[in-house]
């Protein structure tokens, strides 16, 4: 991970829930712009409400994240915890509290041990450095089995820039804006309103196009920061600026990379699954059908069992509530056509397709036969390990 001009990071252990680093601090320079998208959950956490409120001010100087406790469904104590934490970080960084963004992830309904977080703020300040990207990604993990990082480079005019991202997520993943947090940083100069539009568009094609288990978290947060501390470049006045193209491509590619890493690390997952929906009335309809297939426990368990049970795909398409022509429906597993024109394909061979299902990456294509729109969703299978992990989550 290359350095991002103006970004300094530190991670340490506060002993919240794990015997490893569980608090992250990011320091940002004055003038940093920020954008964000958040969970639509009606039981959103206190940090999500805080970030939504201060995002309107348009600037950022810091980010503090803890793992092991979601600070969600914690009432006024949760609000006080966010206020105390951001105030302490603001004092350490020499900025206002409403310039400090906060996230928490972990168990819902238990009070955040605020004292433990506050006790490590000075340690974090002393440890700030531009190279600590992997440590940062490690500190925000919960049930993740690996840290999720990605980097891209791009140019504006003749000036080179970097884009780095970190994310966490493994279970409770079905973003509606997966538990999912993601943070993206660049050293380019991009105004907050432009950054917001680009983040929202990239989010729709990445984090909002994946699912692990159909459960939308109380804590889902994606934040993008542009420090403006890199090289000078042509002004970007709005989202139609041609100078924005390199950043746009890099952002969408990086966020898709992080989303795919989350799906690959789905709790107990053994297979990475791509679902391509085509022939839909609209992109919205294609997305809903794709998610209906991806979230179906029957589809996901069939994939885990390496069973090419295309009947379950038919079921999932039908329950999505979007237009579909039963008698024009076509379904493929990889390159193998299994159903066409509403019936089993005449050349379908169960043994051949069953062999394909043994792959670690599975592709399912469905044409619903009513329009021209398409959408791609990424998911994983359901295994017995998913049940074990979540049955023992608080044990």
TAJOQUI-V225006 format. One record per helix or strand. SS is the DSSP state (a for helix, b for strand). FROM is the first residue (numbers start at 1). LEN is the number of residues. If there is no record, write none. Layout:
# TAJOQUI-V225006
ss=SS from=FROM len=LEN
ss=SS from=FROM len=LEN
This chain:
# TAJOQUI-V225006
ss=b from=8 len=5
ss=b from=23 len=5
ss=b from=33 len=6
ss=a from=46 len=10
ss=b from=59 len=1
ss=b from=62 len=8
ss=a from=75 len=19
ss=a from=97 len=3
ss=b from=100 len=8
ss=a from=114 len=5
ss=a from=121 len=6
ss=b from=129 len=1
ss=a from=133 len=7
ss=b from=148 len=9
ss=b from=159 len=10
ss=b from=181 len=6
ss=a from=192 len=13
ss=a from=207 len=3
ss=b from=210 len=1
ss=b from=221 len=6
ss=a from=242 len=23
ss=b from=272 len=9
ss=a from=283 len=13
ss=a from=297 len=8
ss=a from=310 len=10
ss=a from=326 len=3
ss=b from=330 len=4
ss=b from=336 len=5
ss=b from=343 len=2
ss=a from=350 len=7
ss=b from=361 len=7
ss=b from=373 len=8
ss=a from=384 len=8
